[in-house]
Amino acid sequence: MPRLRRRQLLGAATVCASAWTTAGSSRARAATERPLVTDPRRLLDLPEGFSYRVLSHAGEPMHDGYRVPGNPDAMGVFRVGDELVLMRNHEVAPGDRGSGPYPDGVQAPREAYDRDAYGGVTRLVLDPQTLAVRRQELALCGTHWNCAGGLSPWGWLTCEEIFAPGHGYVFLAPADKPGLTAARPIPQYGRFRHEAAAVDARTTIAYLTEDRDDAAFYRFVPDQPSAPFKGRLQALRVRGKPRFDTSRMRVGEQLAIDWVDVPEPNPAQDNVRLQARERGAARFARTEGLWLGERELFVCATTGGPIERGQILCLEHRSEGELLSVVAQSHDPAVLDMPDNITVSPRGDLFIAEDGLDGNYLRRVTRDGRICDFARNALSTSELTGPCFAPDGETLFVNLQRHGLTFAIRGPFEKEAQYEPAVPRGEVEPPAASAMVTSIGGVGAGLCALGLAALMRRKRQRTCSD
């Protein structure tokens, strides 16, 4: 993620949370095969027939008396009763109180992990039909650089992309409990510059990415599913190729992998990846976005590949073992430029938010292997962050990070498959115990594999046209 630009607020006259802006009115024949329509408000260009609504912008008052923090980043959607709950990270730098949640004269609450840290998580409670914001509040606070994160069986995992005194951890924020949660780290998941996290609800194995040029790729394996935070932190190793650099992989190449234990996951020095490398762990180029399916896991390596503008890797679980492959990589930044956040639509298409150098897009990889422009930041060069779908697949949420804007996008999304949404169901033990939710991988991520498999078969990437 880009380093620390102070948020730029748009006035209420420019951004109204109740206003929809529509990209064209004529009925389109295919949502992914149209050029983007210029947004008259110069915020977000979309295909014809799609519209956006600004749900929230940084600096506006929330229902709990705090204000919306700046730099919104990764998000996840939960269904709680008859409401949608959108959990949203805020990537706020150390010392940047102006981008934090506290208005002038308001001090950090006792639930804050660090009273002098201004990152955290907000919770937006939405009407699933109208998307009216019923409540907007602080869910977790007192952390640094909450970049990516992920869904888990216990709520929203939020990750600190920093190694600093007392920081560098993953935290858990419940989706179904209103108000603030006392922020407690999960040191078993490691202390390093975290990016994303994903938990397999069947095994409670957690997968973790690291935003470093010489990153490792990690998993946390519990001793038993009933005690999900007691176990071993491990790093991925390519069999027979110790310390292998995955940036050298070719599209379609498959390598057998195994895992090595990290002796000290909660070190005083920033050396978790170095511990892993000593034991032969593979090297990755800035692993960021992460999506977990039933038998496969997709990872964005933001600066991987032949021109260092991005790779998408796949880890497959097979009966004969686990295989690592590259399913896509950038040969042209005009088609794909430094992929970051990643999500899958209910019909199985992959949506990738870029953190590129010259303008940023939300790209769509279709099931037949096409890479299409789905949205473009029409306001600035700020990255789009946090793409995620509502359970019914009719709404895509995304942020315009630097400007602190959160959008809901609706339009003719094709509905060829559905996944089961995350639904709270029961209690678990600390840390920060929260309601259980089911995995949202399932059918959607399985269909994603079809799209990426098709992409592997193509020698060259091509953009969509009419």
C-alpha positions as CSV (number, residue, x, y, z in Angstrom):
1,M,0.0,0.0,0.0
2,P,1.2,3.6,-0.6
3,R,2.8,5.3,2.3
4,L,1.0,7.8,4.1
5,R,-0.7,10.5,2.3
6,R,-3.0,12.7,4.5
7,R,-6.6,12.3,3.5
8,Q,-8.2,14.8,1.2
9,L,-11.7,15.5,2.1
10,L,-14.4,16.4,-0.4
11,G,-17.1,18.9,0.7
12,A,-20.6,17.7,1.5
13,A,-21.8,19.6,-1.5
14,T,-19.7,17.4,-3.7
15,V,-20.3,14.1,-1.9
16,C,-23.7,13.2,-0.6
17,A,-24.2,9.8,1.0
18,S,-27.7,9.6,-0.3
19,A,-27.0,10.4,-4.0
20,W,-26.6,7.8,-6.8
21,T,-24.6,8.6,-9.9
22,T,-25.4,6.4,-12.9
23,A,-23.1,5.6,-15.8
24,G,-25.5,5.7,-18.7
25,S,-29.1,4.7,-18.8
26,S,-29.4,2.4,-21.8
27,R,-29.6,-1.4,-21.2
28,A,-26.3,-3.0,-21.9
29,R,-25.9,-6.5,-23.3
30,A,-22.9,-7.6,-21.2
31,A,-21.7,-5.9,-18.1
32,T,-18.0,-6.7,-18.6
33,E,-17.8,-5.9,-22.4
34,R,-18.3,-2.2,-22.4
35,P,-16.0,0.7,-22.3
36,L,-16.1,2.8,-19.1
37,V,-18.4,5.8,-19.1
38,T,-17.0,9.1,-17.9
39,D,-18.5,10.1,-14.5
40,P,-19.9,13.6,-14.6
41,R,-18.9,14.0,-11.0
42,R,-15.4,12.9,-11.8
43,L,-15.2,10.3,-9.0
44,L,-15.6,6.8,-10.5
45,D,-15.9,5.7,-14.1
46,L,-18.0,2.6,-14.5
47,P,-19.5,0.5,-17.4
48,E,-22.8,1.7,-18.8
49,G,-25.7,0.6,-16.7
50,F,-23.8,0.6,-13.4
51,S,-24.3,3.2,-10.7
52,Y,-22.5,4.1,-7.5
53,R,-23.6,5.5,-4.2
54,V,-21.2,7.2,-1.7
55,L,-21.9,5.6,1.6
56,S,-19.4,7.4,3.7
57,H,-16.5,9.9,3.6
58,A,-13.6,10.6,5.9
59,G,-14.2,13.2,8.6
60,E,-18.0,13.0,8.8
61,P,-19.5,12.4,12.3
62,M,-20.4,8.8,13.2
63,H,-23.2,7.7,15.4
64,D,-20.9,7.0,18.4
65,G,-19.5,10.6,18.5
66,Y,-16.3,9.7,16.7
67,R,-15.5,10.7,13.1
68,V,-14.9,8.5,10.1
69,P,-11.1,8.0,9.9
70,G,-9.1,8.5,6.7
71,N,-7.4,6.1,4.4
72,P,-10.1,3.3,4.2
73,D,-8.6,0.0,3.0
74,A,-9.6,-3.6,3.1
75,M,-13.3,-4.5,3.8
76,G,-15.4,-7.5,4.4
77,V,-19.2,-8.0,4.4
78,F,-21.2,-10.0,7.0
79,R,-24.9,-10.8,7.2
80,V,-26.2,-10.2,10.7
81,G,-29.9,-10.8,11.1
82,D,-31.7,-8.6,8.5
83,E,-28.7,-6.2,8.1
84,L,-25.5,-6.1,6.2
85,V,-22.4,-5.2,8.2
86,L,-19.5,-3.8,6.3
87,M,-16.2,-4.0,8.3
88,R,-13.7,-1.4,7.1
89,N,-10.0,-1.0,7.8
90,H,-8.3,2.4,8.1
91,E,-4.6,2.6,7.1
92,V,-3.6,5.5,9.3
93,A,0.1,6.3,10.0
94,P,1.7,6.6,13.4
95,G,1.3,10.1,14.7
96,D,-1.4,11.1,12.1
97,R,-4.1,12.2,14.5
98,G,-5.7,14.3,11.8
99,S,-6.6,11.2,9.9
100,G,-7.8,9.3,13.0
101,P,-11.2,8.8,14.5
102,Y,-11.0,11.4,17.4
103,P,-12.4,14.9,17.0
104,D,-10.6,17.8,18.6
105,G,-10.7,17.5,22.4
106,V,-11.7,13.8,22.3
107,Q,-9.3,11.3,23.8
108,A,-8.8,7.6,22.9
109,P,-11.2,5.3,24.8
110,R,-10.0,2.7,27.2
111,E,-10.6,0.0,24.6
112,A,-7.8,1.4,22.4
113,Y,-4.8,-0.9,22.1
114,D,-2.4,2.1,22.0
115,R,-3.8,5.5,22.9
116,D,-1.3,7.2,20.6
117,A,-2.2,5.2,17.5
118,Y,-4.9,6.3,15.2
119,G,-5.7,3.4,12.8
120,G,-8.4,0.8,13.4
121,V,-11.7,-0.6,12.0
122,T,-15.1,1.0,11.5
123,R,-18.4,-0.8,11.2
124,L,-21.1,0.2,8.8
125,V,-24.6,-1.3,9.4
126,L,-26.6,-1.1,6.2
127,D,-30.1,-1.8,5.0
128,P,-29.6,-4.7,2.5
129,Q,-32.2,-3.3,0.0
130,T,-31.7,0.5,0.1
131,L,-28.1,0.5,1.4
132,A,-29.2,3.2,3.9
133,V,-26.6,3.5,6.6
134,R,-28.4,2.6,9.8
135,R,-25.3,3.0,12.0
136,Q,-21.6,3.9,11.5
137,E,-19.3,3.4,14.4
138,L,-15.8,2.6,15.6
139,A,-15.3,-1.2,16.1
140,L,-11.5,-1.3,17.0
141,C,-8.9,1.4,17.6
142,G,-5.4,2.1,18.8
143,T,-3.5,0.3,16.0
144,H,-1.2,1.4,13.2
145,W,-1.6,1.0,9.4
146,N,-4.6,-1.3,9.3
147,C,-4.1,-2.3,5.7
148,A,-5.7,-5.6,4.6
149,G,-7.3,-8.3,6.6
150,G,-9.9,-11.0,6.0
151,L,-13.0,-12.9,7.0
152,S,-12.7,-15.6,9.7
153,P,-15.0,-17.9,11.6
154,W,-14.9,-15.4,14.5
155,G,-15.3,-12.0,12.7
156,W,-13.1,-9.6,10.8
157,L,-9.3,-10.0,11.0
158,T,-7.5,-6.7,10.7
159,C,-3.7,-6.6,10.1
160,E,-1.1,-4.0,10.9
161,E,1.3,-3.3,8.0
162,I,4.1,-2.2,10.3
163,F,6.8,-3.4,12.6
164,A,7.1,-0.9,15.5
165,P,7.4,-1.0,19.2
166,G,4.3,-3.0,20.5
167,H,2.9,-3.3,16.9
168,G,3.0,-5.6,13.9
169,Y,0.1,-7.9,14.8
170,V,-3.3,-9.2,13.6
171,F,-6.4,-8.2,15.6
172,L,-9.9,-9.5,15.7
173,A,-13.0,-7.3,15.4
174,P,-16.5,-8.8,15.8
175,A,-19.0,-8.0,13.1
176,D,-22.2,-8.7,15.1
177,K,-21.5,-6.9,18.4
178,P,-22.1,-3.1,18.4
179,G,-19.6,-0.7,19.8
180,L,-15.9,-0.9,20.5
181,T,-14.1,-4.1,21.2
182,A,-11.0,-4.1,23.4
183,A,-8.2,-4.5,20.9
184,R,-6.1,-7.6,21.7
185,P,-3.3,-8.8,19.3
186,I,-3.0,-12.4,18.1
187,P,0.8,-12.9,18.5
188,Q,0.6,-16.5,17.4
189,Y,-0.1,-15.2,13.9
190,G,3.3,-13.6,13.9
191,R,4.7,-10.2,14.3
192,F,5.8,-8.7,11.0
193,R,4.4,-6.3,8.3
194,H,1.1,-8.0,7.8
195,E,-1.1,-7.5,4.8
196,A,-4.0,-9.9,4.4
197,A,-5.4,-12.9,6.3
198,A,-7.8,-15.7,5.5
199,V,-9.0,-18.6,7.7
200,D,-10.2,-22.0,6.5
201,A,-13.4,-22.5,8.5
202,R,-13.1,-26.3,8.3
203,T,-9.6,-26.5,9.8
204,T,-9.1,-23.0,11.3
205,I,-5.8,-22.9,9.5
206,A,-5.0,-19.2,8.9
207,Y,-3.1,-18.0,5.8
208,L,-1.1,-14.7,6.1
209,T,0.6,-12.4,3.6
210,E,3.5,-10.0,4.2
211,D,4.1,-6.7,2.3
212,R,7.9,-6.9,1.9
213,D,10.0,-7.1,-1.3
214,D,11.5,-10.2,0.3
215,A,8.4,-11.5,1.9
216,A,7.6,-15.1,3.0
217,F,4.1,-16.6,2.7
218,Y,2.7,-18.0,6.0
219,R,0.1,-20.2,7.6
220,F,-0.8,-20.8,11.2
221,V,-1.7,-24.4,11.9
222,P,-3.7,-24.9,15.2
223,D,-2.9,-27.9,17.3
224,Q,-6.7,-28.6,17.1
225,P,-9.6,-26.7,15.6
226,S,-11.2,-26.2,19.0
227,A,-8.2,-24.2,20.1
228,P,-7.5,-22.1,17.0
229,F,-4.8,-19.8,18.5
230,K,-2.5,-22.5,19.8
231,G,-0.2,-24.0,17.3
232,R,2.6,-23.3,14.9
233,L,3.4,-20.5,12.5
234,Q,4.9,-21.9,9.2
235,A,6.3,-20.5,6.0
236,L,6.0,-21.9,2.5
237,R,9.0,-23.7,1.0
238,V,9.4,-25.1,-2.6
239,R,10.5,-28.7,-2.4
240,G,14.0,-29.2,-3.6
241,K,14.6,-25.5,-4.2
242,P,15.5,-23.8,-0.9
243,R,15.0,-20.0,-0.8
244,F,13.4,-20.1,-4.2
245,D,12.4,-16.7,-5.7
246,T,8.8,-17.0,-6.9
247,S,9.1,-14.0,-9.2
248,R,11.0,-16.2,-11.6
249,M,8.1,-18.5,-12.1
250,R,6.3,-18.8,-15.5
251,V,2.6,-18.8,-16.1
252,G,1.4,-22.4,-15.8
253,E,4.5,-23.7,-14.1
254,Q,3.6,-25.9,-11.0
255,L,5.9,-26.5,-8.1
256,A,5.5,-28.9,-5.2
257,I,5.7,-27.2,-1.8
258,D,5.8,-27.9,1.9
259,W,6.0,-25.8,5.0
260,V,8.8,-25.0,7.5
261,D,8.2,-23.9,11.2
262,V,9.1,-20.4,12.3
263,P,10.8,-20.9,15.6
264,E,9.9,-17.4,17.1
265,P,6.8,-15.9,15.6
266,N,6.7,-13.0,18.0
267,P,10.3,-11.7,17.9
268,A,11.8,-8.5,19.3
269,Q,13.4,-7.8,15.9
270,D,11.7,-7.8,12.5
271,N,13.1,-11.1,11.4
272,V,10.2,-13.6,11.0
273,R,10.8,-13.8,7.2
274,L,14.6,-14.2,7.9
275,Q,13.9,-17.1,10.3
276,A,11.8,-18.7,7.6
277,R,14.5,-18.1,4.9
278,E,17.1,-19.8,7.0
279,R,15.0,-22.9,6.8
280,G,14.6,-22.7,3.1
281,A,11.3,-20.7,2.8
282,A,10.5,-19.2,-0.6
283,R,10.7,-15.6,-1.4
284,F,7.7,-13.5,-2.7
285,A,7.6,-10.0,-4.0
286,R,5.1,-8.1,-1.8
287,T,2.3,-10.5,-1.1
288,E,-0.8,-8.5,-0.5
289,G,-4.4,-9.6,-1.5
290,L,-5.6,-13.1,-0.6
291,W,-8.6,-15.1,-1.4
292,L,-9.4,-18.6,0.0
293,G,-11.5,-21.1,-1.8
294,E,-12.4,-24.7,-1.1
295,R,-9.3,-26.3,-2.6
296,E,-7.3,-23.3,-3.8
297,L,-5.9,-20.1,-2.5
298,F,-5.1,-17.0,-4.7
299,V,-2.4,-14.5,-3.7
300,C,-1.4,-11.2,-5.3
301,A,2.3,-10.5,-5.4
302,T,2.2,-6.8,-6.2
303,T,5.7,-6.4,-7.6
304,G,6.3,-10.0,-8.8
305,G,6.7,-11.2,-12.4
306,P,9.0,-10.4,-15.3
307,I,8.4,-6.6,-15.3
308,E,7.8,-6.3,-11.5
309,R,4.2,-5.1,-12.0
310,G,2.4,-8.0,-10.5
311,Q,1.6,-11.7,-10.3
312,I,-1.4,-13.8,-9.2
313,L,-0.3,-17.1,-7.7
314,C,-2.4,-20.1,-6.8
315,L,-1.8,-22.6,-4.0
316,E,-3.8,-25.8,-4.7
317,H,-4.5,-28.6,-2.3
318,R,-4.4,-32.0,-4.1
319,S,-4.4,-35.6,-2.8
320,E,-0.8,-35.9,-3.8
321,G,0.2,-32.7,-2.0
322,E,0.2,-28.9,-2.4
323,L,1.2,-27.2,-5.6
324,L,2.1,-23.5,-6.2
325,S,1.6,-22.0,-9.7
326,V,1.4,-18.6,-11.4
327,V,-2.0,-18.1,-13.1
328,A,-1.4,-14.6,-14.3
329,Q,1.3,-11.9,-14.4
330,S,1.7,-8.5,-15.9
331,H,3.5,-8.0,-19.2
332,D,1.8,-4.7,-19.7
333,P,0.8,-2.3,-17.0
334,A,-1.9,-1.0,-19.2
335,V,-3.7,-4.3,-18.7
336,L,-2.7,-5.1,-15.2
337,D,-0.6,-2.9,-12.9
338,M,0.5,-4.0,-9.5
339,P,-2.5,-6.0,-8.2
340,D,-3.3,-5.5,-4.6
341,N,-6.7,-6.3,-3.0
342,I,-8.6,-9.2,-4.5
343,T,-12.1,-10.6,-4.3
344,V,-14.4,-13.0,-6.2
345,S,-17.9,-12.3,-7.5
346,P,-20.7,-14.8,-6.8
347,R,-20.6,-15.7,-10.5
348,G,-16.9,-16.6,-10.2
349,D,-15.2,-13.6,-11.8
350,L,-12.1,-12.2,-10.1
351,F,-11.9,-8.5,-9.2
352,I,-8.5,-7.0,-8.6
353,A,-7.8,-3.5,-7.2
354,E,-4.6,-2.0,-8.4
355,D,-1.9,-0.1,-6.5
356,G,-0.2,1.1,-9.7
357,L,2.0,4.0,-10.7
358,D,-0.1,5.8,-13.3
359,G,-3.8,5.8,-12.4
360,N,-5.6,3.0,-10.8
361,Y,-8.4,0.6,-11.9
362,L,-10.5,-2.1,-10.6
363,R,-9.9,-4.9,-13.1
364,R,-12.2,-7.9,-13.7
365,V,-10.8,-11.3,-14.9
366,T,-13.7,-13.2,-16.4
367,R,-14.1,-16.9,-16.4
368,D,-13.0,-17.2,-20.1
369,G,-9.8,-15.4,-19.3
370,R,-10.4,-11.8,-20.3
371,I,-9.0,-8.9,-18.3
372,C,-11.5,-6.0,-18.3
373,D,-11.6,-2.5,-16.9
374,F,-14.5,-2.5,-14.4
375,A,-13.9,0.8,-12.6
376,R,-11.4,3.7,-12.8
377,N,-10.5,6.3,-10.3
378,A,-11.6,9.5,-12.1
379,L,-10.6,11.8,-9.3
380,S,-6.8,11.2,-8.8
381,T,-4.1,8.6,-8.8
382,S,-5.2,7.2,-5.5
383,E,-5.7,3.4,-5.3
384,L,-9.0,1.7,-5.1
385,T,-9.2,-0.5,-2.0
386,G,-11.3,-3.1,-0.2
387,P,-13.5,-4.6,-3.0
388,C,-16.0,-7.0,-1.7
389,F,-19.5,-8.3,-2.6
390,A,-22.7,-8.3,-0.7
391,P,-24.0,-11.9,-0.2
392,D,-26.6,-11.6,-3.0
393,G,-24.0,-10.4,-5.4
394,E,-25.9,-7.3,-6.4
395,T,-23.6,-4.8,-4.6
396,L,-19.9,-4.3,-4.8
397,F,-18.3,-2.2,-2.2
398,V,-15.0,-0.4,-2.8
399,N,-13.0,2.6,-1.4
400,L,-11.2,5.5,-3.0
401,Q,-8.5,5.5,-0.4
402,R,-6.7,8.9,-0.4
403,H,-10.0,10.7,-0.5
404,G,-11.7,8.6,2.2
405,L,-14.7,7.6,0.1
406,T,-16.6,4.4,0.4
407,F,-18.8,3.4,-2.6
408,A,-21.5,0.9,-3.2
409,I,-21.8,-0.1,-6.8
410,R,-24.9,-1.7,-8.3
411,G,-25.8,-2.7,-11.9
412,P,-26.3,-5.7,-14.2
413,F,-24.0,-8.1,-12.4
414,E,-24.6,-11.5,-13.9
415,K,-25.8,-14.1,-11.4
416,E,-24.8,-17.5,-12.5
417,A,-23.8,-18.7,-9.1
418,Q,-24.2,-17.8,-5.4
419,Y,-22.1,-18.4,-2.4
420,E,-23.3,-18.7,1.2
421,P,-22.7,-15.5,3.0
422,A,-20.8,-15.2,6.3
423,V,-23.4,-15.7,9.1
424,P,-22.6,-15.5,12.8
425,R,-23.4,-18.7,14.7
426,G,-22.1,-19.2,18.2
427,E,-19.3,-18.2,20.5
428,V,-15.6,-19.1,20.7
429,E,-12.8,-18.6,23.2
430,P,-10.5,-15.4,23.3
431,P,-8.7,-13.5,22.0
432,A,-11.6,-11.0,21.5
433,A,-14.2,-13.8,21.3
434,S,-16.9,-13.1,18.7
435,A,-19.6,-14.8,16.9
436,M,-18.8,-17.7,14.5
437,V,-19.4,-17.2,10.8
438,T,-19.3,-19.6,7.9
439,S,-16.8,-19.4,5.2
440,I,-17.7,-17.5,2.0
441,G,-15.2,-19.4,-0.2
442,G,-17.3,-22.2,-1.6
443,V,-18.9,-22.0,-5.0
444,G,-17.7,-18.5,-5.8
445,A,-14.0,-19.2,-5.2
446,G,-14.3,-22.6,-7.0
447,L,-15.7,-20.8,-10.0
448,C,-12.9,-18.3,-9.8
449,A,-10.5,-21.2,-10.4
450,L,-12.3,-21.8,-13.7
451,G,-11.7,-18.3,-14.8
452,L,-8.0,-18.4,-13.8
453,A,-7.5,-21.8,-15.4
454,A,-8.8,-20.3,-18.6
455,L,-6.4,-17.4,-18.2
456,M,-3.5,-19.9,-17.9
457,R,-4.4,-21.3,-21.3
458,R,-4.0,-18.0,-23.0
459,K,-0.6,-16.9,-24.3
460,R,-1.4,-13.3,-24.1
461,Q,-3.7,-11.0,-22.1
462,R,-6.3,-9.0,-24.0
463,T,-8.6,-6.3,-23.0
464,C,-12.3,-6.4,-23.5
465,S,-14.1,-4.7,-26.4
466,D,-17.6,-4.6,-27.8
